[in-house]
Amino acid sequence: MSAGLLGLLDDVAAIAKLAAASLDDVGAAAGRATAKAAGVVVDDTAVTPQYVHGVAADRELPIVKKIAWGSIRNKVLIILPIALVLSEWLPWLLTPILMVGGTYLAFEGAEKIWGRLRGHTAHAEPAAASGPDAEKKLVAGAVRTDLILSAEIMVIALDEVADEGFWARLAILLVVALVITVLVYGVVALIVKMDDVGLALAQRSSAAAQRVGRSLVTGMPKVLGVISVVGTVAMLWVGGHILLVGVDELGWHGLYDLVHHGEEAIAAAVPGIGGFLAWCFNTLCSALVGLVVGAVVVAVVHVLPFGEDHDTNAAHDRSESGAGDDAGSVPPGVPSS
């Protein structure tokens, strides 16, 4: 009996060691996958703060929290199951789906530029002051954009662990999803509340703390403005990069090869900082691709006769014309309704 018990304990110990080793493997693979996706994580962190730029101070953290929960749902309930299923049975579909997302991201960035050129600044009035519907719309827009960025993050991470088994991939990608979401939205929350930290420091008795606090209070609106611009550009370069890599994977190599050869030439020509300059060149080319594709979609949606703006203007013209006709048709002496 005691020998059987000892044997059982040995088996349990062996299983525990195997589980610990498996957890170590999952942690190491998750770390590699997260590092591989670091570039898009930076882009995600740059894009998100623009959605709370101009929002009432007491609604900043609640909105960031709502976007973060939306990001978790995107990764765990939408992207992860689809990515695992496609990678298992239809891996060739991943690239076209990503390219559709990249096109949408490019459209978002180009549309923001189009709005600025037309003098339509986003969030001129705090969303909280406009009512809960405006806040819901803002959060929904941020979560849609996060869906594309999160999809690229998860696909990059999936590619890094493609040789693992199905359940190992599931565990690794769950870890990546949680770690990246906490990292991104933790940094975003810190950025958007930095002015409050400055205000608290400005009220301290220390002169040095007061100087730092006043600098944060006066500087953070400018920083958020810069981040908003960087976020718009990031939409273009991430969307453009997805499209650039996607067309190469689909067999149209010319554009990607041109950019890649340019990168190699720059890296070889400039010792020391050549790698950084090559990355800048790739980013610029990706942003230009995103801008061109995004501008085409914006033209289709807003400018061409069947676009959204044209329909809105036509409806407005019809309503004004109808109002005029109705006013003219009211008989004298009868009050208009």
N, C-alpha and C positions, 0 to 999 in steps of 0.2 A: 504493500500500500504506500509506504513512504517512498519506495523507489519510483513508483508511478507518479507520485506527487512531485518528486524531484525532476523527473522527466518532463512533466507538464510545465514546471517552472522554467526549465531550460528552453522549452519550445517558446514560452511566452517571452523570455529574455531575447531569444533569437528574432522573434517577430518584432519586438520593440526596437532592436538594433537595426533591423531592415527598414522599419518605418522611419527611424531617425535618419538613416542614410538617404532614404527617399525624400524626406523633407529637406535635407541638406542639398540634394540634387535639384529639387524644385526651387529652393531659394537661390542657388547659384544660377540656374537657368533663367529665373525671373530677373535676377540682377543683370545678366547679360542682355536679355531682351529689353529691359527698361533702358539700359545704356544705349542700345542700338536705336531706340526711338527718341533719344534725348533731343534731337533737332526739332522734331515736331512738338515735343513737350514745351520747348522754348516758344515756338510759334503759338501754341495754345495759350500759354501764359501771357503772351503779348496781345492776343486777340481779345481775350475775355474782359479785361478791365474797361474797354471802351463801352461795354454795355451798362456800366454803372457810372460812366462819366456824366455828370450833371444830375444824377439822382439825389434826392433828399438824403441827408446824412443818416437819418435814423432808419432808412430802408436799404442802405448799402449791403450790410451783412445778411439781412434776410433774403435779398435778391441773389447774392453770391451763393447762399446756402441752397436756394431753390435751383439755381443753375447747376450746382455741384451734384444734387440729387438727380437732376435730369441727366447729367453726364454719367453717373453710375448706372442709371437705367439704360442709357444708350449702349454702354459697354457690355453690361452683364445680360440684359434681356433682349437686346437686338443684335448688336455686332458679334458678340461672342458665339451665340448659337449658329448664326448664319455663317460666320467665318469657319467654324469647326466643321459644319456640314459640307460647305463648299470645298474646303481643303481636303476633306475625306473622299468626296465623290465627284465634285465638279470644280476642280482647282482652276480650270481655264476661265471660269466666270468671275473670279476675284478681280482681275485687272479691269475688265469693262465696267464692273460695278464701281470700283474705285474711281475710274475716269468720269463716270457720271457725277460722283460726288465732287471730284476736282473741278468739273465744269460749274457746278452750283457754287462752289467756294469762289471761283474766279468771278462769277456773276455777282456775288455778294460784295466783293471788293470793288469791282467796276461800278456797281450801282451806288456805292457810297461816294466814290469819286464823282460820278454823274450828279448826285444830289448836291455835293459841295459846289460844283461848277454852276449849278442852277440856283445856288443860294439857299438850298433846303438843308439846314444843319440838323443833324439828328439830336433828339432829346433836348431841344431848346427849352422845354419845360420839364421839370422833374416828373418822372413817371408817377410817383406817389401823388403829386398834386393833380395829375390828370385823371386819377381814379384807378381802381383795381384792374379795370380792363386794360388800361395802357401798360400797367406793370406786367400783367399776364402776357401781353403781346411782346413786351421786351424780353421776358424770360423765355418765351417760346422761340423767338428769333435766335437768342443765344444758344439754346439747346439744339436747335437745328444746325447751327454752325458747328457746335461741339460734336455733333454726330459725324460730320465729315472728318474733322481733325482726329476724333477718337478712332474712326474707322482706319485711318492711315496708321495711327499708333499701334492699333491691335494687329493689323496685317503685317506691319514691320516686325512686331514681336512674334507673331505666328511664324513668319519666315525664318526667324532666328532659331525656333524650336521645332522646325518641321520634321526632324528625325525622331522626335520623341513619340511615345505611344499616345493614343487618344486621351486617356485619362490624365496622363502627365501633362499633355498640352492644355487640357481644361484647367488643371490646378495652377499651372504656371501663368496662364492668361488671366485667371481670376486675381492672382497676386499682382500682376502687372496693372490690371484695371484699377484695383483699389489703391495701390501705391501711387500711381500716376495721378489719379483724381485727387487724392489727399495732397500730393505735392503741388499740383497746379493751383487748386483752389485755396490751399493754405497760403501760397505766395500771393494770389490775387487778393484775398482778404487782408493780408498784411499791407499790400500796396494801397488799397482803397481806404484803409483806416489809419494810414500813416499821418494824415493831417490831425487826427484826433490825438495820436501819440504826441505830436508836436504841440498841440494845445495844452496837454497835461504837463509837458516839460516847460512850457512858457510860464506856467503858474508856480513853478518851483522857486525856492528861495535862492538857489545857486545861479549866479550870473551866466556861467557857462551853459547850464541847462536851459536857461531862458533864451540864449542866443541860438542854440541848436533848435529849440522848440519853435522860435519865430521863423527860422530858416525853413523848417519843415512845413509850417502852416502856409508860408508865402510861396514855397517852391512846389508843393505837391500838386496844386491845380495845373501848373505848367507841365509837370512830369506826366500827369494823367492825360493832358492834351497830346504830348509827344507819344505816349503809349497808344493812344487812340489812332494816331497816324500810322505808327508802326504796325498796329493790329490790322489796319486796312491793307497795308503793303504785304503783311504776312499772309493774308487771305489770297492775294494775287500770287505770291511766290510759292506757297504750298500747293494751291490749285494748279498753277502752271507746272510745278515739278511733278505732280501726279500725272498730268497729261503728257509731259515730256517723256517720263519713264514708261508710261502706259503705251504710247505709240511705238516705242522701241520694242517692248515686249510683244506687241501685236505684229511685229515684222517690218514696220516702217522705220528704218534705222537712220535715215539721212540727218534729220534734225538733231537727234540725240548725239550721233557721232560728231556732228559739227561742234556742238557745245563741249563734248568730252575732249575732243582734240584741242579746242581752245583752252580748256582747263589745263591739260598736260603741257601745252606750250608755255602758259603763264607760270606754272609751277617750276618748269625747268629754267625759265629765263630769269627769274628773280629768286636768288638764294635767300634762305632764312624765312621770309614772309610769303614765299611763293605759294605755299599751300593755302594760306588765308586768302590771298588775292584770287587764287583759282576758285575757292569757295564763293567769294564775292561775285566772280564772273558767272558761275553757275546760278547763283541766286538772282542776279540781274536778268539773265536769260530766261529763267523760270518765271520771274515776275512779268517780263515782257510777253511771254506766251500766255500767262494768265490774263494780262490786261487785254490782249488782242481777242482772246476767246470770250472773256467777260464782256468786252465792249460789243461784240457781235450779239451776244445773248441779250444785253441791255437794249440794243437797237431793236431786236425782235420784240421784246416785251414792252418797251416804252415809246419807241419812236415810230415804227412802221404802222401803217393804217390799221392793222389788226391788233396792235399792241394795246397794253393796259391804259397808258396815258391817253391815247386817242379815244378809246371807248369812254373813259371818264369825261374827257372834254366834250365828246359828242353828247353824252347824257346830260351834261351841264347845259350845253347849248339848247338841247331839246326842252329841258325843264324851264329855261328862261323864256324860250319861244312860246311854250305852252302857257306859262304864266301870263305872258303878254296877251295871247289870244283870249284867254279866259277873262282877263281884265277888260278887254275890249268888248266882249260879248255880254257883259252885265248890263241889263237895261237901265236907263236913267232912273234914279229914284229908288232903285233896289240896292240895299247895302250888300257889299261883297262879303263872302264868308271868309 
